[in-house]
């Protein structure tokens, strides 16, 4: 066998796979089998390895490059999508909430799903830059609400910029729930909006505990501006559709990970499952 015909070692093969992806953006497993001259199993192992490193992202029947997000989605475009996943994420966050807490809710429909649980607690103070969350809590007179002010982002119904960040820097927050339109292992939490960066960083810096809440559909994408690496969060809560290799990559960072079933459970039901040792399709998968 000539030097040119010698089989590639795994690292060389994965670099060739990445070169092909940079050319074509998305490739099927069948195409990669033909292009690389290896088995389906080898291709799938290579995809899993690249996904664990945050360099590529598996799709049905193939793999794609981590993709760029150019614009933040509007509030109207996201309020009625992935509701089951958002409710599942909110249910997984229930045990983190208790009476007399100071909680930051970042702007977003995933963080907004936490409001019904917050309304059940006494002595709660909610700090937020989200006008929709303020609307939801306006009738909950037992909940103290602080809106951080700042520049209005009309499409996202939130406030952004240094004024909002400055308010957050002056507060001591028990737990901050941070949302994002894009996240991956290599770049962490990112955004296409420069004005959102300082607000998110200030919230995490002011909090004793920080939790990233984001649906798995946003994983494997990135925006122009870097916010924080994933290891900066104490825990990530997402839905159960996150690929296994990506979950392993997150755990490799030393970050707590909870993958919530799309059929949410209440805290009481989860406790009953824990007490009985039973696990069904509605329970939460975590590390």
C-alpha positions as CSV (number, residue, x, y, z in Angstrom):
1,X,0.0,0.0,0.0
2,X,1.4,3.4,-1.0
3,X,1.7,6.3,1.5
4,X,-1.2,8.0,-0.3
5,X,-3.4,4.9,0.1
6,X,-2.7,4.4,3.8
7,X,-5.7,4.7,6.1
8,X,-6.0,7.9,8.1
9,X,-5.7,7.7,11.8
10,X,-8.8,8.9,13.7
11,X,-7.6,12.5,14.2
12,X,-6.7,12.9,10.6
13,X,-10.0,11.4,9.5
14,X,-12.0,13.8,11.7
15,X,-10.0,16.7,10.3
16,X,-10.9,15.6,6.8
17,X,-14.5,15.3,7.9
18,X,-14.4,18.9,9.2
19,X,-12.8,20.0,5.9
20,X,-15.7,18.4,4.0
21,X,-18.2,20.0,6.3
22,X,-16.7,23.5,5.8
23,X,-17.2,22.9,2.1
24,X,-20.7,21.5,2.2
25,X,-22.1,22.6,5.6
26,X,-24.3,19.5,5.9
27,X,-23.4,15.9,5.0
28,X,-25.2,12.6,5.4
29,X,-23.7,9.5,7.0
30,X,-23.9,7.8,3.6
31,X,-22.0,10.5,1.9
32,X,-19.3,10.4,4.5
33,X,-19.0,6.7,4.2
34,X,-18.3,7.1,0.5
35,X,-16.0,10.1,0.9
36,X,-13.9,8.8,3.7
37,X,-14.0,5.1,2.7
38,X,-14.9,3.8,6.1
39,X,-17.9,2.1,7.7
40,X,-21.1,3.6,9.0
41,X,-20.1,2.8,12.5
42,X,-16.8,4.6,12.1
43,X,-18.5,7.7,10.7
44,X,-21.0,7.8,13.6
45,X,-18.2,7.5,16.1
46,X,-16.3,10.4,14.4
47,X,-19.5,12.5,14.5
48,X,-20.0,11.7,18.2
49,X,-16.4,12.7,18.9
50,X,-16.7,16.0,17.0
51,X,-20.0,16.8,18.7
52,X,-18.6,16.1,22.1
53,X,-15.8,18.6,21.3
54,X,-18.5,21.1,20.1
55,X,-17.1,21.2,16.6
56,X,-20.0,19.7,14.7
57,X,-23.7,18.9,15.4
58,X,-25.5,15.7,14.5
59,X,-28.8,15.9,12.6
60,X,-31.1,13.1,11.5
61,X,-29.0,10.9,9.2
62,X,-26.0,13.1,9.2
63,X,-24.0,16.0,10.6
64,X,-23.7,19.8,10.1
65,X,-21.4,22.5,11.1
66,X,-22.3,24.7,14.1
67,X,-24.2,27.5,12.5
68,X,-24.4,31.3,12.9
69,X,-27.4,33.2,14.2
70,X,-27.5,36.6,12.6
71,X,-30.5,38.1,14.4
72,X,-32.3,37.7,17.7
73,X,-35.8,36.1,17.3
74,X,-38.6,38.5,18.2
75,X,-40.9,37.8,21.2
76,X,-43.8,37.2,18.8
77,X,-41.9,34.6,16.8
78,X,-41.0,32.4,19.8
79,X,-43.8,32.8,22.3
80,X,-45.9,29.9,20.9
81,X,-43.2,27.5,19.9
82,X,-41.6,24.6,21.9
83,X,-44.1,25.2,24.7
84,X,-43.8,21.6,26.0
85,X,-40.0,21.8,26.1
86,X,-40.2,25.2,28.0
87,X,-42.7,23.9,30.5
88,X,-40.5,20.8,31.1
89,X,-37.5,23.0,31.7
90,X,-39.5,25.1,34.1
91,X,-40.6,22.0,36.0
92,X,-37.0,20.9,36.3
93,X,-36.2,24.2,37.8
94,X,-38.9,24.0,40.5
95,X,-36.7,22.4,43.2
96,X,-34.3,25.4,42.9
97,X,-37.0,27.8,44.0
98,X,-38.3,28.4,47.5
99,X,-39.8,31.2,49.6
100,X,-38.0,34.5,50.3
101,X,-35.6,34.3,47.3
102,X,-34.2,37.1,45.1
103,X,-34.5,35.6,41.6
104,X,-33.3,37.1,38.3
105,X,-35.3,36.1,35.2
106,X,-33.5,37.0,32.0
107,X,-35.6,38.1,29.1
108,X,-37.1,35.2,27.2
109,X,-40.1,32.8,26.9
110,X,-38.2,30.0,28.5
111,X,-37.6,32.0,31.7
112,X,-41.1,33.3,31.4
113,X,-42.3,29.7,31.9
114,X,-41.0,29.9,35.5
115,X,-43.5,32.6,36.5
116,X,-46.4,30.2,37.5
117,X,-44.1,28.5,40.0
118,X,-42.8,31.7,41.3
119,X,-46.4,32.9,42.0
120,X,-46.9,29.9,44.3
121,X,-44.1,31.1,46.7
122,X,-44.2,33.7,49.5
123,X,-41.7,36.5,50.0
124,X,-40.3,36.2,46.5
125,X,-38.6,39.1,44.8
126,X,-38.2,38.9,41.0
127,X,-35.7,41.0,39.2
128,X,-36.0,41.1,35.4
129,X,-35.4,43.0,32.2
130,X,-38.4,41.4,30.5
131,X,-41.6,43.4,30.1
132,X,-43.7,40.3,29.4
133,X,-42.6,38.8,32.7
134,X,-43.6,42.0,34.5
135,X,-47.0,41.8,32.8
136,X,-47.4,38.3,34.1
137,X,-46.6,39.3,37.6
138,X,-48.5,42.5,37.7
139,X,-51.5,40.9,39.4
140,X,-49.3,38.9,41.9
141,X,-49.3,41.5,44.6
142,X,-47.4,39.1,47.0
143,X,-44.4,39.1,44.6
144,X,-42.0,42.0,44.7
145,X,-40.9,42.9,41.2
146,X,-37.9,45.0,40.1
147,X,-37.6,45.9,36.5
148,X,-34.0,46.9,35.8
149,X,-34.7,49.6,33.2
150,X,-32.4,50.5,30.4
151,X,-32.8,50.8,26.6
152,X,-36.0,49.2,25.2
153,X,-35.5,46.4,22.7
154,X,-38.9,46.7,21.0
155,X,-38.9,43.4,19.2
156,X,-37.8,41.4,22.2
157,X,-39.9,43.3,24.7
158,X,-37.0,43.7,27.0
159,X,-34.5,46.3,28.2
160,X,-30.8,46.1,27.3
161,X,-27.6,48.1,27.5
162,X,-25.3,49.5,30.3
163,X,-28.1,51.1,32.3
164,X,-29.8,47.7,32.8
165,X,-26.5,46.1,33.6
166,X,-25.6,48.9,36.1
167,X,-28.8,48.2,38.1
168,X,-28.0,44.5,38.2
169,X,-24.5,45.2,39.5
170,X,-26.0,46.9,42.6
171,X,-28.1,43.9,43.6
172,X,-27.3,40.6,45.4
173,X,-29.2,37.9,43.6
174,X,-29.8,34.4,45.0
175,X,-30.2,32.7,41.6
176,X,-30.1,34.0,38.1
177,X,-31.9,32.1,35.3
178,X,-30.3,33.1,32.0
179,X,-31.8,32.6,28.5
180,X,-30.1,32.5,25.2
181,X,-30.8,32.3,21.5
182,X,-27.6,30.4,20.8
183,X,-25.2,28.1,22.7
184,X,-22.6,25.5,22.0
185,X,-19.7,23.8,23.8
186,X,-16.9,25.6,22.1
187,X,-18.2,29.2,22.2
188,X,-20.6,29.0,25.1
189,X,-23.5,31.4,25.3
190,X,-23.5,33.9,22.5
191,X,-25.8,36.5,21.0
192,X,-26.1,38.5,17.8
193,X,-27.0,41.6,19.9
194,X,-24.1,43.5,21.5
195,X,-26.5,45.3,23.9
196,X,-27.5,42.0,25.6
197,X,-24.0,40.9,26.5
198,X,-23.4,43.3,29.4
199,X,-26.8,42.6,31.0
200,X,-26.4,38.8,31.0
201,X,-22.8,39.0,32.4
202,X,-23.9,41.5,35.1
203,X,-26.7,39.2,36.2
204,X,-24.4,36.1,36.5
205,X,-21.8,38.1,38.3
206,X,-24.3,39.4,40.9
207,X,-25.8,36.0,41.5
208,X,-24.8,33.3,44.1
209,X,-26.0,30.7,41.6
210,X,-26.5,30.9,37.9
211,X,-28.5,28.6,35.7
212,X,-28.7,28.5,31.9
213,X,-32.1,27.6,30.6
214,X,-32.3,26.9,26.9
215,X,-34.1,24.5,24.6
216,X,-31.9,22.0,22.7
217,X,-33.0,23.4,19.3
218,X,-30.7,26.4,20.0
219,X,-27.7,24.2,20.7
220,X,-25.1,24.1,18.0
221,X,-25.6,27.7,17.0
222,X,-23.7,30.8,17.8
223,X,-24.0,34.6,17.5
224,X,-21.4,37.3,16.8
225,X,-20.9,38.3,20.5
226,X,-19.6,35.9,23.2
227,X,-21.3,36.2,26.5
228,X,-20.0,33.5,28.8
229,X,-18.5,30.1,28.5
230,X,-20.7,27.2,29.6
231,X,-18.4,26.4,32.5
232,X,-19.3,29.7,34.0
233,X,-22.8,28.4,34.9
234,X,-23.5,26.2,37.9
235,X,-26.1,24.2,36.0
236,X,-27.6,24.0,32.5
237,X,-31.3,23.0,32.1
238,X,-32.4,21.9,28.7
239,X,-34.9,19.5,27.2
240,X,-34.3,15.8,26.6
241,X,-33.7,16.2,22.8
242,X,-30.1,17.2,23.4
243,X,-27.9,14.6,21.7
244,X,-26.0,12.2,24.0
245,X,-22.6,13.2,22.7
246,X,-23.3,16.9,23.3
247,X,-24.5,16.1,26.8
248,X,-21.3,14.2,27.5
249,X,-19.3,17.2,26.2
250,X,-21.1,19.5,28.6
251,X,-20.4,17.2,31.5
252,X,-16.8,17.1,30.5
253,X,-16.7,20.8,31.3
254,X,-17.7,20.1,34.9
255,X,-21.1,21.8,34.5
256,X,-24.2,20.3,36.1
257,X,-26.7,19.2,33.4
258,X,-30.4,18.5,33.6
259,X,-32.3,17.2,30.6
260,X,-36.0,17.6,31.2
261,X,-38.6,15.3,29.6
262,X,-40.9,17.1,27.2
263,X,-43.8,15.8,29.5
264,X,-43.2,18.0,32.6
265,X,-43.7,16.7,36.1
266,X,-44.5,18.7,39.2
267,X,-42.1,18.8,42.2
268,X,-44.5,16.5,44.1
269,X,-44.5,13.9,41.3
270,X,-40.8,14.0,41.0
271,X,-40.4,13.5,44.7
272,X,-42.7,10.5,44.6
273,X,-40.7,9.0,41.8
274,X,-37.5,9.6,43.8
275,X,-39.0,8.1,46.9
276,X,-40.2,5.0,45.1
277,X,-37.0,4.6,43.0
278,X,-39.2,4.6,39.9
279,X,-38.3,6.4,36.7
280,X,-40.9,6.8,33.9
281,X,-41.1,8.8,30.7
282,X,-42.0,12.0,32.6
283,X,-39.0,12.2,35.0
284,X,-35.9,14.3,34.6
285,X,-32.6,13.0,33.4
286,X,-29.7,14.6,35.2
287,X,-26.1,13.9,36.1
